[in-house]
Amino acid sequence: MKPPPEVCPVCGEDVPRRAQACPECGADHLSGWREDADTTGGLDLPDGDFDYEEFTRREFGGGGAKTVGIHWIWWAAAVILLLALLSPLLRGLL
């Protein structure tokens, strides 16, 4: 049997010189150290191309990211916070 690789091809962690398996992910000669092994077999990745827009629609609903801007409530909160922080300074000037 060939010696283990210096870096695990499955998880990328360092593998000790005489290890029988990766101490981090458990990969060994049968599961991921062979040259003909499928290193993504256990990751449950999609078969085709990944569609980010469809993924965000499915996961987060709606039509995607809003480009309208900041909601008015955040503007109001910012103004109130700014006034609260500046009020001691304004009291000193008046």
C-alpha positions, 0 to 999 in steps of 0.5 A: 500500500502506498504511504498516505499523502502529506495533505488529505485530498478530501479535507485539506488537513495535514496527514501524519506520516504513517497514518492509516486514515486522515485524523480530521475527516477519516478518509483513507486509501479506500475512500479518498487517497486513491488517484481514481477516487471520487473526492466529492462522492460523499458531499451530496453536491448537485449534479448540474450547474449551480443557479445562484438566483434560483437558490436565493429565491428558493431559500429566502423567497421573494424576488431577490435582493431589494435595490430600492435603498434603506427603509424609511424606519432605518433613516428615522432611527438614525436621525433619532440616534444622531439627535440623542448623541448630539443633544449634550453638545447642543445643550452646552451651546445654548 
